[in-house]
Amino acid sequence: MSFASIVKNEVSKINTNDSEKLTLLSAIVHDNYNGNIKITTENASIARLVFQLFKDVCRKTPKITVRNNYQNHYLYILEMNNQECIKQLSLTNIPPKYLLDDEECVRSYLMGLFLMSGSINDPKTSRYHLEFNVDNLEYANFISELLNKYNLNSKVIKKGNTYMVYIKEAEKIGDFLRIIKAFNAVLYYEDIRIYRDHKNMTNRLNNCEQANMDRVIKTALEQVKQIETIISKGGLELLDEKEQLVANYRMKYKDVSLEELSEIISFETNNKITKSGLYHRFKKIKDLANKLSS
């Protein structure tokens, strides 16, 4: 079962009061209304919810047809032609304000919207993605505005003959799951997200450490080569005593960083030398090596 199906199963079992049921059913039906209501789903939990919502909200029993789709997958088709029920659900392109007059009704609307039009990637996959696909731009913009009241940073794009409202940010997707009260899904989602973030951070740190190590080795080898040039040209005596000391220690410790080398020299000579002091002496060594090579 996909992660999206798991989330929808959880959401379809959430208890709601009478006003929330009306809002929930209105959202579910919205893009499945064309004069009459016809809802098609492969999710048995959603089919049971819709069946019960029609009975609770409209006091009517929908016609239900079950078809064997493929590989023992069933297709549930629920139809409602009662005009009083259709009128009660206020199926205008943009839902009337009274349907969304409190926080819980807004949450219920988003729940219904997700059940019928939503999809979410499993956080284990390579990218975070939550989307809703609807029939027209006006409704898509309405949905995006509704989501962005919660600062979810949703966007709208055209996708074939439909419109997609989508969210890409991992934290915002987690926030949406909280809004629709899919709390078990939130726990799973956040566990995976935190693990992935930690893994990515570890990889970045490892890459950074490797890059730093590469720079350390490159610098050390350049310094060794400069000292070897000075020795081969018989120019070691042209260095002062402090510079010769540094050169000798670099030849002895060819792959350590400047910071490590400064600690070694300070400890073994009992004479403090800083990293910047060491850098200054190696600059003198480099200048002499370049001069002798020219």
Backbone bond lengths (Angstrom), bond angles and torsions (degrees), N, CA, C in turn:
res aa  C-N    CA-C-N  psi(-1)  N-CA   C-N-CA  omega(-1)  CA-C   N-CA-C  phi
1 M - - - 1.462 - - 1.520 110.07 -
2 S 1.315 117.15 135.78 1.459 121.06 -178.52 1.524 110.55 -71.98
3 F 1.341 115.57 160.70 1.460 120.22 177.72 1.527 110.36 -62.06
4 A 1.333 116.84 -39.06 1.469 120.43 178.61 1.531 110.89 -59.26
5 S 1.331 116.56 -41.49 1.472 120.45 179.41 1.521 111.25 -66.77
6 I 1.334 115.99 -38.12 1.469 120.35 178.09 1.525 110.21 -62.05
7 V 1.338 115.97 -44.69 1.468 120.25 179.11 1.529 110.03 -63.00
8 K 1.320 116.95 -44.04 1.466 120.64 -178.55 1.528 111.35 -65.01
9 N 1.326 116.95 -37.38 1.464 119.87 176.50 1.526 110.63 -61.55
10 E 1.341 115.54 -42.45 1.467 119.28 179.41 1.527 111.05 -64.78
11 V 1.323 116.47 -47.79 1.468 121.04 -177.57 1.530 111.10 -62.94
12 S 1.322 116.67 -37.06 1.473 120.29 -176.94 1.524 112.51 -67.82
13 K 1.327 117.48 -13.68 1.467 121.12 -178.39 1.529 113.03 -102.94
14 I 1.329 117.36 2.99 1.468 121.40 -178.92 1.529 109.93 -74.59
15 N 1.323 116.18 133.47 1.463 120.91 179.50 1.531 110.74 -74.58
16 T 1.325 116.52 140.10 1.466 122.10 178.98 1.526 109.76 -136.25
17 N 1.354 115.52 155.40 1.469 119.04 176.49 1.531 110.05 -87.10
18 D 1.320 116.97 -176.94 1.467 120.50 -172.76 1.524 112.78 -62.29
19 S 1.335 118.00 -45.62 1.470 120.15 -178.63 1.523 110.67 -67.60
20 E 1.325 116.84 -35.96 1.465 120.65 178.21 1.528 110.85 -68.78
21 K 1.323 116.77 -35.52 1.468 120.42 177.65 1.527 110.96 -63.05
22 L 1.330 116.63 -40.71 1.463 120.72 178.28 1.528 110.35 -61.57
23 T 1.326 116.23 -46.38 1.467 120.85 -179.74 1.520 111.03 -65.62
24 L 1.323 116.24 -42.38 1.462 122.17 179.46 1.529 110.78 -60.21
25 L 1.322 116.69 -47.98 1.464 120.58 -179.06 1.530 111.31 -66.99
26 S 1.320 116.94 -37.56 1.465 120.54 178.46 1.522 110.92 -60.72
27 A 1.334 116.66 -41.77 1.472 120.63 178.65 1.520 111.33 -66.85
28 I 1.327 116.48 -40.38 1.467 120.84 -179.97 1.530 110.90 -63.51
29 V 1.322 115.63 -42.01 1.462 121.35 -173.79 1.526 112.55 -78.76
30 H 1.327 117.59 -25.57 1.472 122.53 -167.07 1.525 114.21 -44.31
31 D 1.324 117.85 -54.81 1.468 120.68 -177.38 1.529 112.72 -90.44
32 N 1.335 116.01 11.99 1.464 120.35 178.18 1.530 110.81 -119.14
33 Y 1.331 114.76 24.56 1.467 120.34 -178.03 1.520 110.37 -118.64
34 N 1.323 115.04 125.22 1.464 121.00 176.40 1.534 108.05 -145.12
35 G 1.321 113.90 67.38 1.464 119.37 -173.06 1.511 111.11 88.69
36 N 1.325 115.91 -47.04 1.458 123.50 172.46 1.531 108.59 -125.59
37 I 1.311 115.69 164.99 1.465 120.79 -178.14 1.522 109.27 -99.14
38 K 1.329 115.84 128.08 1.465 121.39 175.97 1.528 108.29 -140.72
39 I 1.308 115.54 113.90 1.465 121.64 -177.22 1.517 108.97 -112.93
40 T 1.318 116.33 127.95 1.464 122.15 -179.69 1.523 109.14 -121.19
41 T 1.330 116.63 129.18 1.460 120.58 179.57 1.521 110.64 -150.86
42 E 1.327 116.04 151.07 1.467 121.18 173.31 1.522 111.09 -95.33
43 N 1.317 116.95 -4.89 1.460 121.60 -176.12 1.530 109.75 -93.24
44 A 1.327 115.74 114.26 1.466 120.56 -176.66 1.523 111.82 -64.28
45 S 1.342 117.08 -35.20 1.467 120.53 179.89 1.522 110.97 -64.32
46 I 1.336 116.06 -40.69 1.463 119.90 177.92 1.525 110.13 -66.82
47 A 1.327 117.10 -41.64 1.471 121.09 179.26 1.531 110.64 -59.89
48 R 1.343 116.56 -43.90 1.470 120.23 179.01 1.530 110.77 -63.67
49 L 1.345 115.32 -41.74 1.468 119.47 179.57 1.524 111.04 -61.70
50 V 1.323 116.79 -49.23 1.469 120.87 -177.91 1.533 110.57 -61.75
51 F 1.310 116.33 -42.71 1.473 121.10 178.24 1.529 110.43 -57.05
52 Q 1.341 116.04 -46.46 1.467 120.58 -178.33 1.526 111.74 -70.84
53 L 1.336 116.41 -35.82 1.467 119.81 179.24 1.528 111.43 -63.21
54 F 1.318 117.03 -42.11 1.467 119.69 177.45 1.536 110.49 -60.39
55 K 1.312 116.47 -40.67 1.463 120.23 -179.99 1.528 111.32 -67.76
56 D 1.350 116.20 -40.14 1.468 120.01 -177.16 1.523 112.50 -76.33
57 V 1.332 116.57 -41.91 1.470 120.89 -174.50 1.523 111.54 -84.10
58 C 1.319 116.46 -47.57 1.474 121.01 -173.39 1.523 113.56 -98.71
59 R 1.317 114.96 -10.01 1.468 119.56 -174.62 1.529 111.08 57.86
60 K 1.324 114.86 32.48 1.458 121.65 179.13 1.525 109.35 -130.60
61 T 1.330 115.83 149.21 1.461 120.62 178.08 1.524 109.38 -101.33
62 P 1.323 117.25 121.49 1.468 119.26 -178.85 1.526 111.18 -73.67
63 K 1.311 115.52 154.71 1.461 120.38 171.19 1.525 107.49 -74.38
64 I 1.318 117.22 132.00 1.463 119.95 179.98 1.526 110.04 -126.11
65 T 1.317 115.29 133.73 1.463 122.69 177.86 1.520 108.03 -123.93
66 V 1.326 116.25 134.47 1.464 120.93 178.76 1.521 108.56 -117.01
67 R 1.325 115.47 125.12 1.464 120.35 179.47 1.520 109.75 -119.35
68 N 1.338 114.54 143.47 1.462 119.88 173.51 1.522 107.05 -81.81
69 N 1.310 115.70 106.69 1.464 120.99 -172.03 1.521 111.14 -76.19
70 Y 1.325 117.83 -69.00 1.463 122.35 177.76 1.526 108.36 -165.43
71 Q 1.319 116.15 146.58 1.463 122.93 178.48 1.530 111.44 47.20
72 N 1.334 116.03 47.66 1.460 122.63 179.01 1.527 113.55 61.89
73 H 1.338 116.33 23.46 1.464 120.77 171.28 1.520 107.58 -92.38
74 Y 1.321 115.10 134.03 1.462 119.18 -177.03 1.525 110.82 -105.60
75 L 1.315 114.94 145.58 1.456 122.29 177.47 1.525 107.36 -112.03
76 Y 1.333 115.76 124.15 1.461 121.45 -178.48 1.531 108.95 -105.12
77 I 1.327 116.37 124.68 1.466 121.62 -179.56 1.524 108.25 -118.81
78 L 1.338 116.06 118.26 1.462 121.34 179.91 1.521 108.87 -114.04
79 E 1.335 116.26 130.24 1.463 121.17 -177.05 1.524 110.36 -126.76
80 M 1.344 114.53 139.69 1.462 120.54 177.37 1.524 108.44 -138.69
81 N 1.330 116.66 120.45 1.464 121.44 -177.74 1.525 112.64 -112.12
82 N 1.326 117.19 2.91 1.458 120.62 -177.80 1.526 110.70 -69.96
83 Q 1.321 116.88 119.10 1.465 121.19 -174.13 1.529 112.45 -68.80
84 E 1.306 117.97 -31.82 1.467 120.18 176.68 1.524 110.55 -63.56
85 C 1.317 115.94 -41.00 1.468 120.89 178.14 1.524 110.23 -65.23
86 I 1.315 116.20 -44.01 1.470 120.81 179.73 1.524 110.18 -60.96
87 K 1.333 116.57 -43.07 1.466 120.91 178.71 1.521 110.92 -64.42
88 Q 1.316 116.84 -39.39 1.465 121.97 -179.06 1.523 111.83 -62.45
89 L 1.329 117.12 -31.84 1.467 121.45 -176.55 1.527 112.98 -81.88
90 S 1.331 117.52 -6.19 1.476 122.08 175.35 1.525 111.54 51.18
91 L 1.325 116.04 62.12 1.465 120.72 -172.97 1.528 112.66 -86.71
92 T 1.319 116.16 53.81 1.463 121.49 171.84 1.523 108.85 -81.06
93 N 1.330 116.19 164.24 1.467 119.52 -177.37 1.522 111.40 -58.46
94 I 1.342 115.86 -45.58 1.458 120.79 174.10 1.524 107.42 -107.67
95 P 1.328 118.38 122.14 1.466 120.93 -176.80 1.528 111.67 -57.94
96 P 1.330 118.05 141.00 1.468 120.64 177.97 1.530 111.15 -64.58
97 K 1.330 115.42 153.13 1.467 120.66 -174.10 1.521 112.97 -61.40
98 Y 1.351 117.04 -31.72 1.463 118.28 -176.08 1.532 112.14 -65.19
99 L 1.347 116.69 -22.55 1.468 119.04 176.79 1.522 111.62 -70.66
100 L 1.333 115.88 -22.76 1.465 120.78 -173.91 1.519 110.37 -122.93
101 D 1.338 116.37 40.30 1.462 119.30 -171.72 1.520 114.17 -86.87
102 D 1.314 118.00 -0.59 1.468 119.06 172.28 1.529 109.99 -147.13
103 E 1.315 115.43 168.30 1.464 122.38 -173.81 1.522 112.26 -59.05
104 E 1.317 117.01 -43.37 1.460 120.01 -176.70 1.526 111.73 -67.81
105 C 1.316 117.15 -33.29 1.469 119.58 177.31 1.522 111.21 -69.72
106 V 1.329 116.47 -36.41 1.472 119.84 175.60 1.524 109.72 -62.48
107 R 1.324 116.32 -44.88 1.471 120.51 177.87 1.529 110.34 -59.49
108 S 1.326 116.22 -43.13 1.469 120.40 -179.86 1.523 111.14 -63.60
109 Y 1.336 116.24 -38.87 1.466 119.35 178.58 1.525 110.44 -63.39
110 L 1.330 116.09 -42.82 1.469 120.12 179.06 1.527 111.09 -66.34
111 M 1.332 116.44 -33.89 1.466 119.99 175.50 1.526 110.57 -61.75
112 G 1.341 116.07 -49.25 1.462 120.08 179.92 1.513 112.27 -63.41
113 L 1.317 115.50 -39.44 1.462 120.85 178.01 1.523 110.78 -60.66
114 F 1.336 116.00 -44.73 1.467 119.53 -179.78 1.528 111.20 -66.32
115 L 1.329 117.11 -40.36 1.465 120.23 -177.98 1.525 112.27 -58.85
116 M 1.330 117.37 -38.61 1.462 119.96 -174.55 1.522 114.02 -101.01
117 S 1.324 117.60 -30.39 1.472 119.84 -172.67 1.516 113.51 -120.97
118 G 1.336 117.40 -3.24 1.459 120.21 -171.70 1.511 114.41 -98.92
119 S 1.322 114.22 158.55 1.464 122.24 174.82 1.521 107.78 -151.04
120 I 1.319 116.39 146.49 1.458 121.02 -179.27 1.522 109.44 -140.72
121 N 1.324 116.75 136.28 1.463 120.96 177.58 1.521 110.36 -75.23
122 D 1.326 115.43 146.88 1.459 120.26 170.46 1.526 108.02 -63.74
123 P 1.339 119.06 131.98 1.474 120.03 -178.83 1.520 113.65 -62.60
124 K 1.335 117.42 -13.32 1.467 119.76 176.82 1.526 111.95 -74.36
125 T 1.343 116.90 -17.53 1.461 119.58 -179.67 1.520 110.16 -75.29
126 S 1.325 115.27 174.89 1.467 120.18 -170.83 1.520 113.87 -70.58
127 R 1.331 117.90 -21.60 1.463 118.32 -177.12 1.522 110.79 -137.03
128 Y 1.316 114.98 148.11 1.458 121.43 176.18 1.529 108.36 -87.33
129 H 1.331 116.45 132.79 1.472 118.36 -176.50 1.523 110.19 -160.87
130 L 1.326 115.02 129.90 1.463 123.03 172.93 1.524 106.98 -129.43
131 E 1.320 117.25 134.48 1.466 118.84 -177.81 1.519 111.72 -144.51
132 F 1.341 113.98 157.91 1.464 123.37 171.98 1.522 107.12 -130.41
133 N 1.314 117.44 132.92 1.465 121.24 178.41 1.525 109.31 -113.23
134 V 1.344 115.51 122.51 1.464 120.76 -177.35 1.528 109.91 -132.00
135 D 1.332 115.67 170.76 1.467 120.27 -168.83 1.522 115.53 -81.92
136 N 1.338 118.20 -28.49 1.469 117.52 -174.47 1.522 112.17 -139.07
137 L 1.321 114.73 159.09 1.466 122.06 -173.54 1.523 112.36 -67.19
138 E 1.321 117.09 -39.56 1.467 119.94 -178.52 1.525 110.93 -60.13
139 Y 1.325 116.05 -44.73 1.468 120.23 179.14 1.528 110.53 -68.61
140 A 1.327 117.30 -38.48 1.469 120.98 177.69 1.525 110.58 -60.31
141 N 1.325 116.95 -44.01 1.470 120.69 178.71 1.525 111.28 -65.13
142 F 1.333 116.25 -37.08 1.464 120.43 176.51 1.531 110.52 -61.01
143 I 1.337 115.84 -46.08 1.469 120.69 179.36 1.523 110.67 -61.49
144 S 1.324 116.24 -44.94 1.460 120.42 -179.38 1.527 111.13 -61.04
145 E 1.324 116.56 -42.05 1.468 120.46 177.98 1.525 110.93 -64.51
146 L 1.328 116.14 -38.68 1.465 120.76 178.74 1.529 110.35 -63.30
147 L 1.323 116.50 -44.48 1.465 121.34 178.47 1.523 111.39 -64.94
148 N 1.319 115.82 -39.84 1.461 119.62 -174.98 1.518 113.26 -76.15
149 K 1.325 117.45 -8.84 1.464 119.83 169.07 1.524 110.16 -64.82
150 Y 1.332 115.03 -21.98 1.468 121.06 175.75 1.532 111.46 -99.69
151 N 1.329 116.25 13.31 1.476 121.67 179.12 1.530 112.34 58.47
152 L 1.333 116.33 44.05 1.465 120.69 -178.17 1.529 113.43 -91.42
153 N 1.318 116.92 -2.42 1.477 121.80 175.81 1.533 112.85 55.43
154 S 1.317 116.36 44.64 1.470 120.01 178.70 1.523 110.39 -78.83
155 K 1.333 114.86 156.53 1.464 121.51 179.25 1.529 109.14 -135.22
156 V 1.335 116.06 161.59 1.467 121.88 -178.17 1.522 109.58 -121.92
157 I 1.334 116.46 133.32 1.466 120.90 172.68 1.529 109.02 -136.76
158 K 1.330 115.70 156.20 1.471 121.15 175.64 1.526 108.21 -82.42
159 K 1.322 116.42 136.76 1.460 121.81 -178.50 1.524 107.93 -135.78
160 G 1.338 115.59 95.53 1.458 119.42 -175.62 1.516 109.98 65.82
161 N 1.330 115.87 -124.22 1.466 120.75 178.92 1.523 112.49 -95.66
162 T 1.325 117.09 4.87 1.462 121.22 -179.79 1.528 109.86 -121.46
163 Y 1.334 114.45 -179.38 1.463 120.44 179.28 1.524 109.31 -125.47
164 M 1.319 114.67 137.81 1.455 120.38 -179.39 1.526 110.11 -109.02
165 V 1.326 115.41 128.51 1.460 122.19 169.38 1.523 105.57 -103.14
166 Y 1.325 117.73 125.06 1.465 118.33 -172.97 1.523 112.53 -138.22
167 I 1.329 114.12 156.81 1.466 123.37 175.61 1.517 107.06 -129.83
168 K 1.327 116.89 133.17 1.464 121.63 -176.75 1.534 113.33 -111.03
169 E 1.322 116.87 -21.92 1.460 119.60 -173.84 1.526 110.80 -78.08
170 A 1.327 115.97 129.62 1.463 121.23 -175.19 1.526 112.13 -58.25
171 E 1.325 117.25 -47.00 1.461 120.44 -177.84 1.522 111.35 -64.23
172 K 1.326 117.21 -37.50 1.462 121.14 -179.30 1.530 111.08 -68.49
173 I 1.329 116.30 -35.79 1.470 119.89 177.02 1.526 109.63 -65.22
174 G 1.334 116.39 -41.95 1.461 120.46 175.16 1.521 111.38 -59.68
175 D 1.331 116.65 -40.36 1.470 120.70 177.54 1.527 111.00 -62.39
176 F 1.336 116.95 -40.23 1.466 119.83 178.93 1.527 110.95 -61.83
177 L 1.321 117.10 -42.49 1.468 120.25 179.02 1.527 110.93 -60.88
178 R 1.322 117.09 -35.14 1.466 120.30 175.85 1.529 110.69 -67.62
179 I 1.321 116.13 -41.20 1.469 120.91 -178.72 1.523 111.05 -59.64
180 I 1.336 117.07 -40.52 1.473 119.95 -179.20 1.530 111.71 -90.51
181 K 1.338 115.77 10.29 1.470 122.92 172.06 1.527 113.90 65.57
182 A 1.319 116.35 28.51 1.473 120.51 175.86 1.530 108.13 -88.11
183 F 1.317 116.60 68.39 1.460 121.27 -168.08 1.530 113.33 -70.46
184 N 1.326 117.73 -33.68 1.469 119.18 175.18 1.524 110.57 -65.14
185 A 1.323 115.64 -40.48 1.468 120.39 177.06 1.521 110.52 -64.29
186 V 1.335 116.75 -36.83 1.471 120.88 178.29 1.522 110.44 -60.28
187 L 1.330 116.85 -45.25 1.470 120.60 -178.93 1.522 110.78 -60.37
188 Y 1.323 116.27 -46.85 1.467 120.67 178.30 1.518 110.48 -62.74
189 Y 1.326 115.40 -48.48 1.471 121.33 -176.17 1.525 110.86 -60.53
190 E 1.331 116.75 -46.95 1.465 120.09 -176.74 1.524 111.56 -69.57
191 D 1.334 117.33 -35.73 1.474 119.78 176.39 1.524 110.48 -59.25
192 I 1.328 115.95 -47.40 1.466 120.32 -179.79 1.522 110.83 -67.09
193 R 1.331 116.66 -41.95 1.472 120.13 -178.95 1.526 111.16 -62.45
194 I 1.337 116.17 -45.09 1.468 119.99 -179.95 1.523 110.22 -64.07
195 Y 1.347 116.38 -41.82 1.468 119.88 178.05 1.523 110.55 -60.66
196 R 1.345 116.51 -45.39 1.473 120.02 -179.67 1.523 111.33 -64.71
197 D 1.336 116.35 -41.49 1.467 119.69 179.34 1.520 110.77 -63.06
198 H 1.352 115.33 -41.73 1.467 119.66 179.23 1.528 110.60 -64.75
199 K 1.339 115.55 -42.68 1.466 120.05 179.26 1.522 111.08 -63.38
200 N 1.338 116.21 -43.26 1.466 120.13 178.69 1.516 111.52 -63.74
201 M 1.344 116.04 -40.06 1.463 119.90 178.64 1.523 110.49 -64.70
202 T 1.347 116.07 -41.82 1.466 120.07 178.55 1.521 110.74 -61.89
203 N 1.338 115.88 -43.05 1.471 119.67 178.53 1.517 111.60 -62.86
204 R 1.355 115.72 -41.10 1.466 118.82 178.76 1.521 111.10 -64.23
205 L 1.350 115.88 -41.23 1.466 119.60 178.95 1.520 110.82 -65.09
206 N 1.346 115.38 -41.83 1.468 118.77 178.53 1.525 111.10 -62.82
207 N 1.328 115.49 -42.12 1.465 119.49 178.35 1.515 111.20 -64.06
208 C 1.339 114.98 -39.22 1.464 120.28 179.27 1.522 110.40 -66.07
209 E 1.355 115.18 -43.86 1.464 119.49 179.18 1.523 110.86 -63.70
210 Q 1.340 115.95 -39.63 1.460 119.42 179.05 1.518 110.68 -65.26
211 A 1.341 115.89 -40.87 1.469 119.70 178.65 1.517 110.82 -63.92
212 N 1.339 115.95 -41.11 1.469 119.83 177.96 1.522 110.90 -63.91
213 M 1.346 115.67 -41.77 1.465 119.99 179.40 1.524 110.59 -63.70
214 D 1.317 115.95 -40.92 1.471 119.69 178.05 1.523 111.03 -60.80
215 R 1.348 115.88 -40.64 1.467 119.56 178.95 1.523 111.36 -66.93
216 V 1.335 116.55 -39.33 1.472 121.39 178.92 1.525 110.37 -61.06
217 I 1.334 115.44 -47.99 1.470 120.03 -178.18 1.523 110.67 -65.44
218 K 1.340 115.99 -41.72 1.465 119.55 179.45 1.521 110.93 -61.23
219 T 1.336 116.53 -45.57 1.475 120.87 179.47 1.519 110.99 -62.93
220 A 1.339 116.63 -44.41 1.467 120.66 -178.76 1.524 110.97 -62.74
221 L 1.330 117.39 -43.29 1.467 120.82 -179.66 1.526 111.55 -66.19
222 E 1.334 116.61 -36.10 1.467 119.91 176.16 1.526 110.54 -63.71
223 Q 1.332 115.85 -41.00 1.468 119.84 179.08 1.528 111.33 -66.61
224 V 1.333 116.81 -40.43 1.468 120.84 176.94 1.526 110.13 -61.37
225 K 1.327 116.34 -44.16 1.469 120.77 179.82 1.524 110.97 -62.69
226 Q 1.324 117.51 -39.66 1.468 121.45 178.59 1.533 111.02 -64.38
227 I 1.319 115.99 -41.56 1.471 120.17 179.05 1.522 110.27 -66.51
228 E 1.334 117.11 -41.51 1.470 120.91 177.98 1.526 110.75 -62.04
229 T 1.334 116.37 -37.63 1.475 120.28 176.99 1.520 110.47 -62.27
230 I 1.330 116.38 -45.20 1.471 120.89 179.78 1.523 110.63 -61.94
231 I 1.341 116.54 -42.90 1.472 120.66 -179.80 1.521 110.56 -64.59
232 S 1.342 116.44 -44.48 1.474 120.02 -178.33 1.527 111.92 -65.01
233 K 1.310 117.21 -26.72 1.465 121.57 179.45 1.528 111.96 -91.72
234 G 1.336 115.07 2.24 1.468 119.43 179.50 1.514 112.85 68.36
235 G 1.325 116.26 30.39 1.463 119.10 -174.61 1.510 114.64 -105.72
236 L 1.335 118.04 11.86 1.462 120.22 -177.39 1.524 112.13 -59.56
237 E 1.362 115.91 -34.92 1.462 120.38 -178.57 1.530 111.87 -69.85
238 L 1.331 116.64 -13.69 1.467 119.49 178.57 1.535 111.89 -77.57
239 L 1.321 115.92 -13.11 1.463 120.74 174.98 1.518 109.50 -84.74
240 D 1.331 117.36 146.10 1.468 118.01 176.51 1.525 109.24 -76.29
241 E 1.290 116.20 177.49 1.473 121.90 -173.08 1.530 111.53 -60.94
242 K 1.333 117.30 -41.89 1.466 121.07 -178.46 1.525 111.10 -67.95
243 E 1.328 115.47 -38.38 1.467 119.68 179.93 1.521 111.08 -70.25
244 Q 1.342 116.93 -36.51 1.467 120.65 176.36 1.525 110.64 -65.06
245 L 1.330 115.81 -38.08 1.464 120.22 178.41 1.534 110.15 -60.74
246 V 1.313 115.47 -46.87 1.465 120.69 179.65 1.526 110.61 -63.02
247 A 1.332 117.03 -42.05 1.464 121.58 179.33 1.524 110.87 -61.19
248 N 1.333 116.62 -44.11 1.472 120.67 179.59 1.530 111.39 -62.51
249 Y 1.328 116.14 -41.74 1.467 119.68 -179.77 1.532 111.11 -68.86
250 R 1.338 116.90 -36.50 1.463 118.60 177.85 1.520 111.12 -65.08
251 M 1.320 118.38 -38.65 1.463 121.08 178.56 1.527 111.08 -68.54
252 K 1.326 115.44 -25.99 1.465 120.02 179.28 1.533 110.86 -81.84
253 Y 1.332 116.23 -36.44 1.470 121.76 -179.20 1.535 107.82 -121.20
254 K 1.331 115.37 84.04 1.466 120.35 -168.67 1.532 114.94 -79.33
255 D 1.322 119.02 -16.40 1.467 119.28 -172.91 1.523 113.97 -123.35
256 V 1.338 117.66 16.56 1.461 119.19 179.46 1.528 109.79 -95.34
257 S 1.328 115.68 158.28 1.463 120.74 179.46 1.524 110.59 -74.77
258 L 1.328 115.91 167.14 1.463 120.23 177.21 1.521 111.14 -59.65
259 E 1.322 116.18 -39.88 1.465 119.92 179.97 1.524 110.95 -63.29
260 E 1.341 116.20 -45.14 1.471 119.78 178.62 1.521 110.88 -64.90
261 L 1.325 116.86 -40.41 1.463 120.90 -179.48 1.525 111.07 -64.83
262 S 1.336 116.64 -39.03 1.469 119.64 178.27 1.522 110.88 -64.01
263 E 1.336 117.04 -37.68 1.466 120.80 178.18 1.525 111.01 -67.09
264 I 1.330 116.46 -41.45 1.470 120.63 179.71 1.523 110.55 -62.95
265 I 1.331 116.67 -48.91 1.472 120.85 -178.56 1.524 110.41 -63.16
266 S 1.343 116.64 -43.67 1.467 120.75 -179.58 1.519 110.79 -60.81
267 F 1.342 116.61 -41.54 1.462 120.69 -178.30 1.524 111.61 -70.84
268 E 1.326 116.93 -46.79 1.463 120.27 -173.51 1.530 112.86 -75.41
269 T 1.326 117.65 -28.24 1.474 120.36 -179.02 1.520 112.04 -99.88
270 N 1.357 115.09 -8.14 1.465 120.35 -176.12 1.529 110.93 56.16
271 N 1.318 114.40 33.39 1.464 120.55 -178.79 1.528 107.45 -137.47
272 K 1.324 116.35 109.30 1.463 121.88 -172.84 1.526 111.88 -60.93
273 I 1.336 115.53 128.94 1.459 121.06 172.60 1.525 108.25 -133.07
274 T 1.304 116.03 129.62 1.466 120.52 -177.14 1.524 110.97 -85.79
275 K 1.320 115.09 166.66 1.462 120.82 176.69 1.526 110.67 -62.24
276 S 1.347 116.49 -40.81 1.469 119.70 179.39 1.521 111.30 -67.80
277 G 1.344 116.31 -35.54 1.465 120.05 176.71 1.516 110.94 -65.13
278 L 1.321 115.41 -39.50 1.460 121.21 178.41 1.528 110.28 -65.27
279 Y 1.324 115.64 -43.08 1.470 120.71 178.47 1.532 110.68 -58.90
280 H 1.331 116.47 -42.01 1.469 121.21 -179.55 1.531 110.66 -61.81
281 R 1.333 116.82 -41.29 1.471 120.26 -179.19 1.533 111.17 -69.65
282 F 1.316 116.88 -38.32 1.467 119.09 177.71 1.528 111.63 -67.21
283 K 1.329 116.43 -28.47 1.468 119.23 175.81 1.531 110.18 -65.79
284 K 1.329 116.07 -39.25 1.472 120.22 176.80 1.535 110.25 -63.85
285 I 1.332 115.81 -40.76 1.468 120.67 178.36 1.528 110.29 -63.44
286 K 1.331 116.44 -43.01 1.471 120.97 179.05 1.524 111.02 -62.66
287 D 1.318 116.30 -44.65 1.472 120.29 -179.83 1.524 111.05 -60.65
288 L 1.340 116.96 -41.16 1.466 120.56 -179.90 1.528 110.60 -67.68
289 A 1.340 116.83 -41.81 1.467 120.59 179.55 1.525 110.65 -61.46
290 N 1.326 116.71 -42.10 1.470 120.62 178.27 1.527 110.96 -64.80
291 K 1.315 116.06 -39.41 1.469 120.98 -179.36 1.519 111.07 -65.83
292 L 1.345 116.17 -42.78 1.464 120.24 -179.11 1.527 111.96 -70.89
293 S 1.329 116.62 -24.88 1.468 120.38 -178.19 1.520 112.40 -84.02
294 S 1.321 117.27 -18.34 1.465 120.80 -176.15 1.523 111.91 -81.67
